Amino acid sequence: MLIAAGGRDWRCPPSQSEQLYVAARKQGVPARLVVYEDEHHNIGEPERAIHRTEEVLAWYERFDPAVDTDADDPHDRREGGETDET
């Protein structure tokens, strides 16, 4: 479980994110908590938004069995957004 939180988020206070993280870990669930200290509910700082996206991608690469990290295109996307329909 990847949890990203803004340190100044009043909708979902960081304390709730911390509680979720601790509860997940106690149950043996792989979890990571990333808190962006000066951010609110939405991450507005471009560098932090990029970092959050990189965290999400890294999490999927690690835990999504459908991702083939050895493939040239690990998500089997087609050029131009085309997909195979069977």
C-alpha positions in Angstrom: 0.0 0.0 0.0 1.5 3.3 -1.1 0.2 6.3 0.9 1.1 9.8 -0.2 -0.1 12.7 2.0 0.2 16.4 2.3 1.5 17.6 5.6 -1.0 20.5 5.6 -4.0 18.5 4.3 -7.1 19.3 6.3 -9.3 16.8 4.4 -7.2 13.8 5.2 -4.8 14.9 8.0 -1.4 13.3 7.9 -2.1 11.7 11.3 -4.8 9.6 9.5 -2.3 8.6 6.8 0.2 7.6 9.6 -2.5 5.5 11.3 -3.3 3.7 8.0 0.3 3.0 7.4 0.9 1.6 10.9 -2.2 -0.5 10.7 -1.2 -1.9 7.3 2.3 -2.8 8.6 0.9 -4.5 11.7 -1.1 -6.7 9.4 2.0 -7.6 7.4 0.9 -5.5 4.3 3.8 -4.0 2.4 3.4 -0.3 2.9 5.2 3.0 2.2 4.2 6.4 3.6 5.4 9.6 1.8 4.5 12.9 3.4 4.9 16.2 1.5 5.3 18.5 4.4 4.2 21.9 2.9 1.5 20.5 0.6 -2.3 20.3 1.0 -4.7 17.6 -0.4 -3.4 18.0 -3.9 0.3 18.2 -4.5 0.9 21.5 -6.2 4.6 21.9 -6.4 5.6 20.5 -9.8 8.8 18.8 -8.5 6.8 17.1 -5.8 4.1 16.1 -8.2 6.7 14.5 -10.4 8.2 12.7 -7.3 4.7 11.4 -6.4 4.3 10.0 -9.9 7.7 8.4 -9.8 6.7 6.8 -6.4 3.5 5.4 -7.9 5.3 4.0 -10.9 8.0 2.4 -8.8 5.3 0.9 -6.6 3.5 -0.7 -9.5 6.8 -1.9 -11.0 7.5 -3.6 -7.7 4.1 -5.1 -6.8 2.0 -5.4 -10.0 2.5 -8.9 -11.4 1.3 -7.7 -14.8 4.3 -5.4 -15.2 7.2 -7.1 -17.1 10.1 -5.0 -16.2 12.3 -6.9 -18.7 10.2 -6.0 -21.7 10.9 -3.0 -24.0 7.3 -1.9 -23.2 6.5 -3.4 -19.8 2.9 -2.4 -20.1 2.5 -3.8 -23.6 1.2 -0.5 -24.9 0.9 0.0 -28.7 2.2 2.8 -30.7 -0.3 5.6 -30.9 -2.5 4.3 -28.1 -3.9 1.3 -30.1 -4.8 -1.8 -28.2 -5.5 -5.4 -29.2 -9.1 -6.4 -28.7 -9.8 -10.1 -28.6 
